[in-house]
Amino acid sequence: MPILIYGVSFERFIFYLAWYNLRHSHIWLAYPQWISHIFISLAPHQIHHSVDAKHYDKNFGYIFGFWDWMFGCLYMPTSYEKLNFG
């Protein structure tokens, strides 16, 4: 029997508590490039909210980056980028 916290699986609860809430912060955290093609870290998700034209229609993934990679809308920064959000 799975462990549930407020009706949510333990693993998903920890994900929401520790990771999901940071997605809309200004903390720049990026996985190595090869992992970022599978899982979305904080940096690529923040790029999704950037107003810079080169970031438009990029990084729609929620947890997985391979969907964006498959459909040609994955943008992976090679280093820190100062972003303006909109």
ZIBELDA-V682510 format. One record per residue. PHI is phi in degrees with one decimal (NA if undefined). Layout:
# ZIBELDA-V682510
PHI
PHI
This chain:
# ZIBELDA-V682510
NA
-69.4
-84.7
-114.0
-124.2
54.0
80.6
-118.5
-58.2
-54.9
-62.5
-67.8
-60.4
-63.7
-58.7
-64.7
-67.6
-95.8
-118.8
-58.5
-66.2
-81.7
-57.3
-104.4
-99.3
-100.5
-79.0
-92.7
-135.3
-122.8
-75.8
-58.1
-51.3
-67.3
-74.5
-66.2
-79.1
-109.7
-117.5
-87.8
-97.4
-64.5
-59.6
-64.7
-67.9
-65.4
-60.6
-57.3
-97.4
-71.4
-94.7
-65.6
-58.3
-71.3
-99.2
-64.8
59.0
-123.5
54.6
-89.1
-59.3
-92.1
-121.2
-101.2
-92.3
-66.5
-66.1
-62.7
-62.6
-63.5
-99.1
76.2
-116.5
-86.5
-121.5
-110.0
-69.1
-88.8
-155.5
-58.3
-124.8
-72.6
-115.1
-110.2
-96.1
-151.5
